[in-house]
Amino acid sequence: MACRHVLRTSIIAAAVATFLLGLLAGSIFQRRQEAKARNVLKEIAPWESDSSLWAENFPRQYGAYLRMKQTERHTRYGGPFPRDYLEETPENVILFAGYGFSIDYKQARGHIYALQDVKQTRRVNPRTVATCWTCKSSDVPRVLASLGDGDLTVGAAKFYRGKFSDFEAEMKHPIGCLDCHEPNTMRLRITRPALVDGLRQRGLEPEQLSHQQMRSLVCAQCHVEYYFKGAENYLVFPWKHGMMAEKIQQYYEEVEGEGFGDWKHPISGGPMLKMQHPDYELYSAGIHAYRDVACADCHMPYRTEGGMKYTDHHVQSPLLNIANSCTICHRWSEAEILARVESIQDGVQQARRWAEKAIVQAHFDIAAAAQAGASDEELAVARKLVRQAQLRWDYVAAANGMGFHAPQLSLQTLAAAVDIAGRCRV
């Protein structure tokens, strides 16, 4: 009897084990099928700028992209809502006096609002050039290709010579799929010729770049310092000597001359340079770039649904998605990570405040000296110094992340801004 009981038990256990193994095998098979590359269901036109037409083939990515419509979440120094930089930092009104940023200066709400925000900003006027569209719409690559018969560089030269209003009817879609991807292969690519030119200044060719490098460089098409060169307003990245603030200063002084500026400051009377948003430049000097961590690793981390692993196209601050963005590498609690990041940002913010106050005072001191009878020749050195100080401050202030992309460089650059502003006042 005992033997029969043992045999019966063994048979039942074997049957249960077989059933469970079958379930496991079925699950593995299902996950493997889910993980297989999705068959393209619909051909996408070579220059299709409407991201919704990519959604049938890439529903997860497009669904994540649409979550960028959320603007209620924010971090201490960022987030996808239109933070008013003039209200938050009144010194900006003086620092950018005489320039559009003293009238309207808000934090961008994210890629999905890029087109809407540029149309609504008060910095756009009838004199605005077409080059300003470059980073606002996925229609830009399509228009460049059309103007250049498929050659983006040729099309860009024609595009930049136009006015903002010349192409307004063409700009229908915000930053989207086409800006970074080839439609049917999804291979990452560069669609803005200015970045290709900038890379070549550094001795790099796009076809030599790895996939991991491209996961940052597609961001560097727009998140960089740039200017519009010459009468044709050609978009240029000033990377000839390097990407740090002093190297960018060297570029402008050597290539354009010390009298070149984005505008003349009405208080201190000298030509000034506005840094745009040198996120890639700062990132390149930080620990994450050194460790080959790409922009997408933190701002577009991988997600898994079933057996499908894909890049989260809800582009946002890593602090709004710490579990997926940070804890993959940093094995601390989310609270510890947030506290660490904010402590670094608080330090950069304090240094920024010191620089802002010093530079504002320098502008007013130059104005006071001019009112007291000092000549332009006597004020030339002071005006040069305040320009150099403000360029360094703005190199950090205009970038996203409150210095976190490269904290040491940010603090060093702001310290230089304070020092130069002090020498200007002396």
HULINTA-V365726 format. One record per residue. N is the residue number from 1. PHI is phi in whole degrees, -180 to 180 (* if undefined). BURIAL is b if it has 9 or more other ideal C-beta (glycine too) atoms within 8 Angstrom, else e. D_FIRST is the distance of its C-alpha to the first C-alpha in Angstrom with 2 decimals. Layout:
n:N phi:PHI burial:BURIAL d_first:D_FIRST
n:N phi:PHI burial:BURIAL d_first:D_FIRST
//
This chain:
n:1 phi:* burial:e d_first:0.00
n:2 phi:-62 burial:e d_first:3.79
n:3 phi:-66 burial:e d_first:5.37
n:4 phi:-62 burial:e d_first:5.09
n:5 phi:-64 burial:e d_first:6.21
n:6 phi:-64 burial:e d_first:8.66
n:7 phi:-64 burial:e d_first:9.77
n:8 phi:-61 burial:e d_first:10.45
n:9 phi:-62 burial:e d_first:12.24
n:10 phi:-64 burial:e d_first:14.13
n:11 phi:-64 burial:e d_first:15.26
n:12 phi:-64 burial:e d_first:16.49
n:13 phi:-63 burial:e d_first:18.20
n:14 phi:-65 burial:e d_first:19.77
n:15 phi:-65 burial:e d_first:21.01
n:16 phi:-62 burial:e d_first:22.51
n:17 phi:-62 burial:e d_first:24.09
n:18 phi:-62 burial:e d_first:25.50
n:19 phi:-63 burial:e d_first:26.91
n:20 phi:-66 burial:e d_first:28.50
n:21 phi:-63 burial:e d_first:29.91
n:22 phi:-64 burial:e d_first:31.36
n:23 phi:-62 burial:e d_first:33.02
n:24 phi:-62 burial:e d_first:34.36
n:25 phi:-63 burial:e d_first:35.68
n:26 phi:-62 burial:e d_first:37.28
n:27 phi:-64 burial:e d_first:38.85
n:28 phi:-62 burial:e d_first:40.19
n:29 phi:-61 burial:e d_first:41.59
n:30 phi:-62 burial:b d_first:43.22
n:31 phi:-64 burial:b d_first:44.76
n:32 phi:-64 burial:b d_first:46.03
n:33 phi:-65 burial:e d_first:47.64
n:34 phi:-65 burial:b d_first:49.20
n:35 phi:-78 burial:e d_first:50.46
n:36 phi:-63 burial:e d_first:52.19
n:37 phi:-57 burial:e d_first:55.97
n:38 phi:-67 burial:e d_first:57.04
n:39 phi:-68 burial:e d_first:58.81
n:40 phi:-66 burial:e d_first:62.34
n:41 phi:-86 burial:e d_first:62.59
n:42 phi:-146 burial:e d_first:66.31
n:43 phi:-71 burial:e d_first:69.12
n:44 phi:-106 burial:b d_first:71.04
n:45 phi:-61 burial:e d_first:74.76
n:46 phi:-55 burial:e d_first:76.01
n:47 phi:-123 burial:b d_first:77.87
n:48 phi:-74 burial:b d_first:75.88
n:49 phi:-95 burial:b d_first:76.65
n:50 phi:-86 burial:b d_first:74.75
n:51 phi:-64 burial:b d_first:71.39
n:52 phi:-64 burial:e d_first:69.92
n:53 phi:-81 burial:b d_first:70.16
n:54 phi:-87 burial:b d_first:67.85
n:55 phi:-67 burial:b d_first:65.19
n:56 phi:-62 burial:e d_first:63.61
n:57 phi:-85 burial:b d_first:62.65
n:58 phi:-133 burial:b d_first:61.95
n:59 phi:-66 burial:e d_first:60.84
n:60 phi:-65 burial:b d_first:59.11
n:61 phi:-64 burial:b d_first:62.14
n:62 phi:-70 burial:b d_first:64.55
n:63 phi:-62 burial:b d_first:62.59
n:64 phi:-67 burial:b d_first:62.74
n:65 phi:-56 burial:b d_first:66.45
n:66 phi:-66 burial:e d_first:67.12
n:67 phi:-69 burial:e d_first:65.74
n:68 phi:-69 burial:b d_first:68.93
n:69 phi:-68 burial:e d_first:70.59
n:70 phi:-71 burial:e d_first:69.23
n:71 phi:-126 burial:b d_first:72.08
n:72 phi:-87 burial:e d_first:71.10
n:73 phi:-90 burial:b d_first:69.19
n:74 phi:-152 burial:e d_first:71.16
n:75 phi:-107 burial:e d_first:71.03
n:76 phi:-62 burial:e d_first:73.60
n:77 phi:-124 burial:e d_first:75.80
n:78 phi:-158 burial:b d_first:74.55
n:79 phi:110 burial:b d_first:72.47
n:80 phi:-86 burial:b d_first:73.24
n:81 phi:-126 burial:b d_first:75.92
n:82 phi:-76 burial:b d_first:79.72
n:83 phi:-59 burial:b d_first:80.53
n:84 phi:-89 burial:b d_first:84.33
n:85 phi:-70 burial:b d_first:85.47
n:86 phi:-75 burial:b d_first:89.02
n:87 phi:-73 burial:e d_first:87.95
n:88 phi:-73 burial:e d_first:85.46
n:89 phi:-130 burial:e d_first:87.92
n:90 phi:-58 burial:e d_first:91.51
n:91 phi:-59 burial:b d_first:92.85
n:92 phi:-59 burial:b d_first:91.84
n:93 phi:-63 burial:b d_first:94.79
n:94 phi:-81 burial:b d_first:97.15
n:95 phi:-60 burial:b d_first:95.31
n:96 phi:-109 burial:b d_first:95.35
n:97 phi:-54 burial:b d_first:98.66
n:98 phi:85 burial:b d_first:100.39
n:99 phi:-128 burial:b d_first:97.18
n:100 phi:-59 burial:e d_first:94.72
n:101 phi:-71 burial:b d_first:92.02
n:102 phi:-85 burial:b d_first:94.25
n:103 phi:-102 burial:e d_first:94.13
n:104 phi:-150 burial:b d_first:90.49
n:105 phi:-148 burial:b d_first:87.66
n:106 phi:-122 burial:b d_first:84.11
n:107 phi:-68 burial:b d_first:80.70
n:108 phi:-66 burial:e d_first:79.18
n:109 phi:-90 burial:b d_first:76.40
n:110 phi:122 burial:b d_first:74.46
n:111 phi:-56 burial:b d_first:74.56
n:112 phi:-69 burial:b d_first:74.00
n:113 phi:-106 burial:b d_first:77.15
n:114 phi:-57 burial:b d_first:79.29
n:115 phi:-69 burial:b d_first:81.47
n:116 phi:-63 burial:e d_first:81.93
n:117 phi:-67 burial:b d_first:82.80
n:118 phi:-69 burial:b d_first:85.43
n:119 phi:-73 burial:e d_first:87.15
n:120 phi:-94 burial:e d_first:87.32
n:121 phi:-66 burial:b d_first:88.49
n:122 phi:-78 burial:e d_first:92.12
n:123 phi:-78 burial:b d_first:92.51
n:124 phi:-88 burial:b d_first:92.84
n:125 phi:-146 burial:e d_first:96.38
n:126 phi:-59 burial:e d_first:98.64
n:127 phi:-89 burial:e d_first:99.24
n:128 phi:-62 burial:b d_first:95.54
n:129 phi:-92 burial:b d_first:94.78
n:130 phi:-63 burial:b d_first:92.11
n:131 phi:-55 burial:b d_first:90.44
n:132 phi:-65 burial:b d_first:88.99
n:133 phi:-74 burial:b d_first:86.62
n:134 phi:-47 burial:b d_first:84.95
n:135 phi:-109 burial:b d_first:81.91
n:136 phi:-116 burial:b d_first:81.63
n:137 phi:-149 burial:b d_first:80.45
n:138 phi:-76 burial:b d_first:78.24
n:139 phi:-77 burial:b d_first:81.18
n:140 phi:-60 burial:b d_first:83.09
n:141 phi:-58 burial:b d_first:81.47
n:142 phi:-63 burial:b d_first:82.05
n:143 phi:-67 burial:b d_first:85.70
n:144 phi:-61 burial:b d_first:86.23
n:145 phi:-64 burial:b d_first:84.79
n:146 phi:-65 burial:b d_first:87.04
n:147 phi:-68 burial:b d_first:90.15
n:148 phi:-106 burial:b d_first:89.48
n:149 phi:51 burial:e d_first:88.29
n:150 phi:96 burial:e d_first:84.87
n:151 phi:-93 burial:e d_first:86.24
n:152 phi:-64 burial:b d_first:85.29
n:153 phi:-66 burial:b d_first:87.86
n:154 phi:-63 burial:b d_first:90.72
n:155 phi:-64 burial:b d_first:89.59
n:156 phi:-63 burial:b d_first:89.36
n:157 phi:-60 burial:b d_first:92.99
n:158 phi:-73 burial:b d_first:94.11
n:159 phi:-62 burial:b d_first:91.84
n:160 phi:-64 burial:b d_first:93.08
n:161 phi:-77 burial:e d_first:96.68
n:162 phi:-87 burial:b d_first:96.02
n:163 phi:-101 burial:e d_first:96.01
n:164 phi:-52 burial:b d_first:93.05
n:165 phi:-69 burial:e d_first:94.24
n:166 phi:-63 burial:e d_first:94.50
n:167 phi:-116 burial:b d_first:90.71
n:168 phi:-60 burial:e d_first:89.58
n:169 phi:-67 burial:e d_first:88.89
n:170 phi:-80 burial:e d_first:86.67
n:171 phi:-88 burial:b d_first:84.43
n:172 phi:-116 burial:e d_first:81.83
n:173 phi:-128 burial:b d_first:78.52
n:174 phi:-74 burial:b d_first:77.57
n:175 phi:-51 burial:b d_first:76.04
n:176 phi:-157 burial:b d_first:72.97
n:177 phi:-57 burial:b d_first:70.97
n:178 phi:-64 burial:b d_first:73.95
n:179 phi:-63 burial:b d_first:75.40
n:180 phi:-123 burial:b d_first:72.66
n:181 phi:-124 burial:b d_first:70.82
n:182 phi:-76 burial:e d_first:71.57
n:183 phi:-57 burial:b d_first:70.50
n:184 phi:-101 burial:e d_first:68.20
n:185 phi:-107 burial:e d_first:66.91
n:186 phi:63 burial:e d_first:66.76
n:187 phi:-64 burial:e d_first:68.19
n:188 phi:-69 burial:b d_first:70.01
n:189 phi:-148 burial:b d_first:73.75
n:190 phi:-100 burial:b d_first:77.05
n:191 phi:-109 burial:b d_first:79.15
n:192 phi:-113 burial:b d_first:81.93
n:193 phi:-58 burial:b d_first:84.47
n:194 phi:-61 burial:b d_first:85.62
n:195 phi:-69 burial:b d_first:82.38
n:196 phi:-59 burial:b d_first:82.82
n:197 phi:-61 burial:b d_first:86.35
n:198 phi:-64 burial:b d_first:85.13
n:199 phi:-65 burial:b d_first:82.49
n:200 phi:-68 burial:b d_first:85.12
n:201 phi:-60 burial:b d_first:87.31
n:202 phi:-98 burial:e d_first:84.50
n:203 phi:79 burial:e d_first:84.19
n:204 phi:-116 burial:e d_first:81.00
n:205 phi:-115 burial:e d_first:80.35
n:206 phi:-54 burial:e d_first:77.76
n:207 phi:-70 burial:e d_first:76.16
n:208 phi:-90 burial:e d_first:75.47
n:209 phi:-87 burial:b d_first:73.38
n:210 phi:-80 burial:e d_first:69.59
n:211 phi:-60 burial:e d_first:67.35
n:212 phi:-65 burial:e d_first:66.78
n:213 phi:-63 burial:b d_first:70.55
n:214 phi:-65 burial:b d_first:70.98
n:215 phi:-71 burial:b d_first:68.60
n:216 phi:-107 burial:b d_first:71.44
n:217 phi:-70 burial:b d_first:74.42
n:218 phi:-63 burial:b d_first:73.84
n:219 phi:-75 burial:b d_first:74.36
n:220 phi:-70 burial:b d_first:77.41
n:221 phi:-63 burial:b d_first:79.15
n:222 phi:-130 burial:b d_first:80.13
n:223 phi:-84 burial:b d_first:79.05
n:224 phi:-149 burial:b d_first:81.94
n:225 phi:-83 burial:b d_first:85.58
n:226 phi:-155 burial:b d_first:87.95
n:227 phi:-152 burial:e d_first:91.48
n:228 phi:-101 burial:b d_first:93.59
n:229 phi:-91 burial:e d_first:96.00
n:230 phi:70 burial:e d_first:99.54
n:231 phi:-67 burial:e d_first:101.16
n:232 phi:-89 burial:e d_first:98.29
n:233 phi:55 burial:b d_first:95.73
n:234 phi:-70 burial:b d_first:93.43
n:235 phi:-73 burial:b d_first:90.13
n:236 phi:-133 burial:b d_first:89.88
n:237 phi:-97 burial:b d_first:87.47
n:238 phi:-81 burial:b d_first:89.64
n:239 phi:-105 burial:b d_first:87.37
n:240 phi:-55 burial:e d_first:89.94
n:241 phi:-102 burial:e d_first:89.92
n:242 phi:142 burial:e d_first:86.47
n:243 phi:-116 burial:b d_first:84.61
n:244 phi:-81 burial:b d_first:85.42
n:245 phi:-57 burial:b d_first:88.08
n:246 phi:-68 burial:e d_first:90.79
n:247 phi:-75 burial:b d_first:90.15
n:248 phi:-67 burial:b d_first:90.42
n:249 phi:-59 burial:b d_first:93.66
n:250 phi:-59 burial:b d_first:94.89
n:251 phi:-60 burial:b d_first:94.19
n:252 phi:-63 burial:b d_first:96.19
n:253 phi:-69 burial:b d_first:99.10
n:254 phi:-81 burial:e d_first:99.29
n:255 phi:-83 burial:e d_first:98.64
n:256 phi:-106 burial:e d_first:100.14
n:257 phi:96 burial:e d_first:102.49
n:258 phi:-69 burial:e d_first:102.71
n:259 phi:-86 burial:e d_first:104.40
n:260 phi:-75 burial:e d_first:101.47
n:261 phi:-163 burial:b d_first:99.43
n:262 phi:-75 burial:e d_first:97.44
n:263 phi:-164 burial:b d_first:100.00
n:264 phi:-99 burial:b d_first:102.88
n:265 phi:-73 burial:b d_first:102.11
n:266 phi:-73 burial:e d_first:104.72
n:267 phi:-91 burial:b d_first:104.65
n:268 phi:-89 burial:b d_first:104.80
n:269 phi:85 burial:b d_first:106.36
n:270 phi:-108 burial:b d_first:104.34
n:271 phi:-73 burial:b d_first:102.06
n:272 phi:-121 burial:b d_first:98.37
n:273 phi:-117 burial:b d_first:95.12
n:274 phi:-97 burial:b d_first:92.11
n:275 phi:-72 burial:b d_first:88.73
n:276 phi:-87 burial:e d_first:86.35
n:277 phi:-145 burial:b d_first:82.66
n:278 phi:-76 burial:b d_first:82.00
n:279 phi:-67 burial:b d_first:78.24
n:280 phi:-66 burial:b d_first:77.55
n:281 phi:-63 burial:b d_first:80.23
n:282 phi:-66 burial:b d_first:78.79
n:283 phi:-54 burial:b d_first:75.19
n:284 phi:-63 burial:b d_first:76.31
n:285 phi:-98 burial:b d_first:77.39
n:286 phi:-98 burial:b d_first:74.21
n:287 phi:-67 burial:e d_first:71.04
n:288 phi:-66 burial:b d_first:68.89
n:289 phi:-64 burial:b d_first:71.14
n:290 phi:-61 burial:e d_first:71.13
n:291 phi:-92 burial:e d_first:67.33
n:292 phi:64 burial:e d_first:67.46
n:293 phi:-89 burial:e d_first:66.09
n:294 phi:-87 burial:b d_first:67.60
n:295 phi:-54 burial:b d_first:69.03
n:296 phi:-65 burial:b d_first:66.26
n:297 phi:-60 burial:b d_first:63.55
n:298 phi:-100 burial:b d_first:64.71
n:299 phi:-93 burial:b d_first:66.46
n:300 phi:-141 burial:b d_first:64.14
n:301 phi:-65 burial:b d_first:60.75
n:302 phi:-69 burial:e d_first:57.78
n:303 phi:-124 burial:b d_first:55.46
n:304 phi:-128 burial:e d_first:52.02
n:305 phi:-128 burial:e d_first:50.84
n:306 phi:63 burial:e d_first:47.49
n:307 phi:-102 burial:b d_first:47.82
n:308 phi:-97 burial:b d_first:51.60
n:309 phi:-107 burial:e d_first:53.68
n:310 phi:-149 burial:b d_first:57.35
n:311 phi:-80 burial:b d_first:60.46
n:312 phi:-74 burial:b d_first:61.19
n:313 phi:-89 burial:b d_first:64.62
n:314 phi:-85 burial:b d_first:65.18
n:315 phi:-72 burial:e d_first:67.74
n:316 phi:-160 burial:b d_first:68.20
n:317 phi:-63 burial:b d_first:68.54
n:318 phi:-58 burial:b d_first:65.51
n:319 phi:-70 burial:b d_first:65.78
n:320 phi:-94 burial:b d_first:64.68
n:321 phi:-152 burial:b d_first:61.47
n:322 phi:-59 burial:b d_first:60.74
n:323 phi:-59 burial:e d_first:56.97
n:324 phi:-90 burial:b d_first:57.45
n:325 phi:-88 burial:b d_first:60.83
n:326 phi:-109 burial:b d_first:60.78
n:327 phi:-72 burial:b d_first:57.36
n:328 phi:-60 burial:e d_first:56.23
n:329 phi:-107 burial:e d_first:58.35
n:330 phi:-101 burial:e d_first:59.19
n:331 phi:-86 burial:e d_first:56.11
n:332 phi:-120 burial:e d_first:57.70
n:333 phi:-72 burial:e d_first:57.33
n:334 phi:-61 burial:b d_first:59.36
n:335 phi:-64 burial:e d_first:61.53
n:336 phi:-66 burial:e d_first:62.36
n:337 phi:-64 burial:b d_first:63.27
n:338 phi:-60 burial:b d_first:65.47
n:339 phi:-63 burial:e d_first:67.22
n:340 phi:-65 burial:b d_first:67.88
n:341 phi:-62 burial:b d_first:69.34
n:342 phi:-67 burial:b d_first:71.49
n:343 phi:-67 burial:e d_first:72.84
n:344 phi:-66 burial:b d_first:74.04
n:345 phi:-64 burial:b d_first:75.53
n:346 phi:-61 burial:e d_first:77.25
n:347 phi:-65 burial:b d_first:78.99
n:348 phi:-66 burial:b d_first:80.20
n:349 phi:-61 burial:b d_first:81.35
n:350 phi:-64 burial:e d_first:83.44
n:351 phi:-63 burial:b d_first:85.05
n:352 phi:-60 burial:b d_first:85.76
n:353 phi:-61 burial:e d_first:87.57
n:354 phi:-61 burial:b d_first:89.75
n:355 phi:-65 burial:b d_first:90.66
n:356 phi:-59 burial:b d_first:91.42
n:357 phi:-65 burial:b d_first:93.80
n:358 phi:-65 burial:b d_first:95.55
n:359 phi:-72 burial:b d_first:96.12
n:360 phi:-59 burial:b d_first:97.38
n:361 phi:-62 burial:b d_first:99.83
n:362 phi:-64 burial:b d_first:100.94
n:363 phi:-58 burial:b d_first:101.73
n:364 phi:-69 burial:b d_first:103.85
n:365 phi:-66 burial:b d_first:105.59
n:366 phi:-64 burial:b d_first:106.68
n:367 phi:-61 burial:b d_first:107.95
n:368 phi:-65 burial:e d_first:109.88
n:369 phi:-64 burial:b d_first:111.42
n:370 phi:-65 burial:b d_first:112.49
n:371 phi:-66 burial:e d_first:114.04
n:372 phi:-82 burial:e d_first:115.89
n:373 phi:112 burial:e d_first:117.49
n:374 phi:-66 burial:e d_first:115.27
n:375 phi:-84 burial:e d_first:115.67
n:376 phi:-60 burial:e d_first:112.97
n:377 phi:-65 burial:e d_first:113.70
n:378 phi:-69 burial:e d_first:113.20
n:379 phi:-93 burial:b d_first:109.91
n:380 phi:-59 burial:e d_first:108.50
n:381 phi:-67 burial:e d_first:106.44
n:382 phi:-63 burial:b d_first:105.06
n:383 phi:-67 burial:b d_first:104.07
n:384 phi:-65 burial:b d_first:102.35
n:385 phi:-69 burial:b d_first:100.38
n:386 phi:-68 burial:b d_first:99.24
n:387 phi:-64 burial:b d_first:98.09
n:388 phi:-66 burial:b d_first:96.06
n:389 phi:-65 burial:b d_first:94.57
n:390 phi:-69 burial:b d_first:93.56
n:391 phi:-58 burial:b d_first:92.04
n:392 phi:-68 burial:b d_first:89.72
n:393 phi:-60 burial:b d_first:88.80
n:394 phi:-70 burial:b d_first:88.13
n:395 phi:-58 burial:b d_first:86.04
n:396 phi:-89 burial:b d_first:83.49
n:397 phi:-67 burial:b d_first:84.25
n:398 phi:-78 burial:b d_first:84.05
n:399 phi:-79 burial:b d_first:80.64
n:400 phi:-79 burial:e d_first:77.45
n:401 phi:94 burial:b d_first:75.03
n:402 phi:46 burial:b d_first:77.61
n:403 phi:81 burial:b d_first:77.74
n:404 phi:-68 burial:b d_first:74.01
n:405 phi:-62 burial:b d_first:74.04
n:406 phi:-156 burial:b d_first:76.09
n:407 phi:-60 burial:b d_first:76.72
n:408 phi:-64 burial:e d_first:78.73
n:409 phi:-64 burial:b d_first:81.01
n:410 phi:-60 burial:b d_first:81.44
n:411 phi:-67 burial:b d_first:82.60
n:412 phi:-63 burial:e d_first:84.82
n:413 phi:-67 burial:b d_first:86.41
n:414 phi:-69 burial:b d_first:87.05
n:415 phi:-62 burial:b d_first:88.52
n:416 phi:-63 burial:b d_first:90.87
n:417 phi:-62 burial:b d_first:91.82
n:418 phi:-64 burial:b d_first:92.76
n:419 phi:-62 burial:e d_first:94.73
n:420 phi:-68 burial:b d_first:96.65
n:421 phi:-63 burial:b d_first:97.43
n:422 phi:-64 burial:b d_first:98.77
n:423 phi:-66 burial:e d_first:100.99
n:424 phi:-61 burial:b d_first:102.17
n:425 phi:-68 burial:b d_first:103.27
n:426 phi:-63 burial:e d_first:105.04
//
